[in-house]
Amino acid sequence: MRFDTATLARLRRDLMRRGATLATLLAEVLAGKRPPQLVQLLNQKPGKRPEEVLRLALDQLESQRKLLDQGDDRYGRCDTCGADLGMAALGEMPWADRCAVHAAS
């Protein structure tokens, strides 16, 4: 196992916290509001509607949560090249699914 129990619990907690934040933002967008936190997300995905950006982010997060919960070795590795993302990157963004090289593509 790549992660100890305490690390797994912290990563899962951080994933769930991020999921709750994204779900709240999506609810606000669907209610016709435009929360300030949305600006940063929209800048990352130009040309998409706010609800599309949020749903994509939730899907990505859910995919990573499932890998983590299943103990799948793909969690914490780049989806493109398989490189280990490292604890520093996962500590900042436990939902990350690509290394720095492939994140821009």
Sine and cosine of phi, psi and omega as CSV:
sin_phi,cos_phi,sin_psi,cos_psi,sin_omega,cos_omega
0.00,0.00,0.72,-0.69,-0.06,-1.00
-0.98,0.21,-0.43,0.90,-0.08,-1.00
-0.83,-0.56,0.61,-0.79,0.07,-1.00
-0.97,0.22,0.19,-0.98,-0.09,-1.00
-0.86,0.50,-0.68,0.73,-0.01,-1.00
-0.91,0.42,-0.64,0.77,0.02,-1.00
-0.92,0.40,-0.69,0.73,0.04,-1.00
-0.86,0.51,-0.68,0.73,0.00,-1.00
-0.89,0.45,-0.68,0.74,0.00,-1.00
-0.92,0.40,-0.69,0.73,0.01,-1.00
-0.88,0.47,-0.69,0.72,0.00,-1.00
-0.90,0.43,-0.69,0.73,0.03,-1.00
-0.86,0.50,-0.69,0.73,0.00,-1.00
-0.92,0.39,-0.61,0.80,0.08,-1.00
-0.89,0.46,-0.71,0.70,-0.02,-1.00
-0.91,0.41,-0.61,0.79,0.04,-1.00
-0.89,0.45,-0.70,0.71,0.02,-1.00
-0.90,0.44,-0.64,0.77,0.03,-1.00
-0.88,0.48,-0.67,0.75,0.03,-1.00
-0.90,0.44,-0.65,0.76,0.02,-1.00
-0.89,0.45,-0.72,0.69,0.00,-1.00
-0.90,0.43,-0.64,0.77,0.02,-1.00
-0.90,0.44,-0.63,0.78,0.04,-1.00
-0.91,0.42,-0.70,0.71,0.03,-1.00
-0.87,0.49,-0.68,0.73,0.01,-1.00
-0.88,0.47,-0.68,0.73,0.02,-1.00
-0.87,0.49,-0.65,0.76,0.01,-1.00
-0.92,0.40,-0.67,0.75,0.02,-1.00
-0.89,0.45,-0.71,0.71,0.00,-1.00
-0.92,0.40,-0.38,0.92,0.06,-1.00
-1.00,0.07,0.06,1.00,0.05,-1.00
1.00,-0.02,0.12,0.99,0.02,-1.00
-1.00,-0.03,0.30,-0.95,0.04,-1.00
-0.76,-0.64,0.99,0.12,-0.05,-1.00
-0.88,0.47,0.58,-0.82,-0.03,-1.00
-0.87,0.50,-0.51,0.86,-0.01,-1.00
-0.90,0.43,-0.31,0.95,-0.05,-1.00
-0.94,0.35,-0.46,0.89,-0.06,-1.00
-0.83,0.55,-0.72,0.70,-0.01,-1.00
-0.90,0.44,-0.68,0.73,0.02,-1.00
-0.89,0.45,-0.65,0.76,-0.02,-1.00
-0.93,0.36,-0.53,0.85,0.04,-1.00
-0.91,0.41,-0.45,0.89,-0.01,-1.00
-0.98,0.19,-0.40,0.92,-0.05,-1.00
-0.76,-0.65,0.93,0.36,-0.04,-1.00
-0.89,0.46,0.57,-0.82,0.05,-1.00
1.00,-0.01,-0.10,0.99,0.02,-1.00
-0.97,-0.26,0.51,-0.86,0.07,-1.00
-0.95,0.33,0.48,-0.88,-0.04,-1.00
-0.80,0.60,-0.68,0.73,-0.02,-1.00
-0.92,0.39,-0.52,0.86,0.07,-1.00
-0.92,0.39,-0.69,0.72,0.01,-1.00
-0.87,0.48,-0.71,0.70,-0.02,-1.00
-0.92,0.38,-0.65,0.76,0.03,-1.00
-0.91,0.40,-0.64,0.77,0.07,-1.00
-0.88,0.47,-0.68,0.74,0.01,-1.00
-0.90,0.43,-0.66,0.75,0.05,-1.00
-0.91,0.42,-0.65,0.76,0.04,-1.00
-0.88,0.47,-0.69,0.72,0.02,-1.00
-0.88,0.47,-0.72,0.69,-0.01,-1.00
-0.88,0.47,-0.69,0.72,0.00,-1.00
-0.89,0.45,-0.63,0.78,0.05,-1.00
-0.87,0.49,-0.70,0.71,0.01,-1.00
-0.93,0.36,-0.61,0.79,0.03,-1.00
-0.89,0.46,-0.67,0.75,0.02,-1.00
-0.89,0.45,-0.70,0.72,0.04,-1.00
-0.87,0.50,-0.70,0.71,0.00,-1.00
-0.88,0.47,-0.75,0.67,-0.03,-1.00
-0.90,0.43,-0.51,0.86,-0.01,-1.00
-1.00,0.09,-0.08,1.00,-0.04,-1.00
0.94,0.35,0.40,0.92,-0.02,-1.00
-0.95,0.32,0.78,-0.63,-0.04,-1.00
-0.91,0.41,-0.21,0.98,0.03,-1.00
-0.96,0.28,-0.33,0.94,0.05,-1.00
-0.91,0.42,0.73,-0.69,0.02,-1.00
0.99,0.12,0.22,0.98,0.05,-1.00
-0.83,-0.56,0.46,-0.89,0.02,-1.00
-0.91,0.41,0.76,-0.65,0.04,-1.00
-0.90,0.43,-0.41,0.91,-0.06,-1.00
-1.00,0.01,-0.78,0.62,-0.11,-0.99
-0.92,-0.39,-0.18,0.98,0.02,-1.00
0.99,0.13,0.06,1.00,0.01,-1.00
-0.90,0.43,0.60,-0.80,0.07,-1.00
-0.93,0.37,0.79,-0.62,-0.03,-1.00
-0.97,0.25,-0.40,0.92,0.03,-1.00
1.00,0.07,0.47,-0.88,-0.04,-1.00
-0.92,0.40,-0.51,0.86,0.02,-1.00
-0.88,0.47,-0.73,0.69,0.00,-1.00
-0.93,0.38,-0.69,0.73,-0.01,-1.00
-0.93,0.37,-0.51,0.86,0.07,-1.00
-0.90,0.43,-0.58,0.82,0.04,-1.00
-0.99,0.17,-0.68,0.74,-0.07,-1.00
-0.65,-0.76,0.99,0.12,-0.04,-1.00
-0.91,0.41,-0.17,0.99,0.03,-1.00
-1.00,-0.06,0.02,1.00,-0.03,-1.00
-0.86,0.51,0.63,-0.78,0.01,-1.00
-0.76,-0.65,0.09,1.00,0.02,-1.00
-0.61,-0.79,0.53,-0.85,0.07,-1.00
-0.96,0.29,0.14,-0.99,-0.03,-1.00
-0.86,0.52,-0.60,0.80,-0.02,-1.00
-0.91,0.42,-0.66,0.75,-0.09,-1.00
-1.00,-0.09,-0.18,0.98,0.00,-1.00
-0.91,0.43,-0.52,0.86,-0.04,-1.00
-0.98,0.20,-0.28,0.96,-0.06,-1.00
-1.00,-0.05,0.00,0.00,0.00,0.00
